[in-house]
Amino acid sequence: MSDELLLADNHLTALPSGLAQLRNLRTLDAGHNLIVEVPELPEITDFLYLHDNRLRSMSFKGLGRLRYLNLGDNPLDPLTDEIALLSSLEELRLENSGLTSLPDAIGRLANLTELALRNNALATLPESMRNLGRLTHLDLRGNRFTELPAFLAELPRLLKLDLRWNKSLELPPWIDALRERGCRVLF
């Protein structure tokens, strides 16, 4: 039995029934379809790609070992604190999803190294994100930031902070300290 299920670019409106029965599934790629809801999933451990569908929400139950999640280019409703169930997540991609806020629980994703939030409608970040000590890449391009929280300067492993296309953003003085320690800041 394969540990990958590749369903991308098939004009699917729904995922196959019985998907939860695939107990050895490590990768599910169902991007670039017309899917509006996600049924119960098996415990996918590596890669869940649902980019460019019509999803408004999904449950994260049973995905505690998942390492990569891409929900970008979906018209998502606000995320809930259920996102904290993704405790092994290393990369989260939520580009072009109409998000106006993030839940506080995002700060409990202790293994997160990359967070892509490009082209949403975010103007603030939750204070809990200061707990993302492993975060190396943060993409905030094309949002509505006018100022940034100072805790971003305290993220110890941040290597890249992308702030381009935030039209009203003024860079804070602590940006220089980030650059001095080797963080690539794009503005």
Secondary structure, 3 states (H helix, E strand, C coil): CCCEEECCCCCCCCCCCCHHHCCCCCEEECCCCCCCCCCCCCCCCCEEECCCCCCCCCCCCCCCCCCEEECCCCCCCCCCHHHHHCCCCCEEECCCCCCCCCCHHHHHCCCCCEEECCCCCCCCCCHHHHHCCCCCEEECCCCCCCCCCHHHHHCCCCCEEECCCCCCCCCCCCHHHHHHCCCEEEC
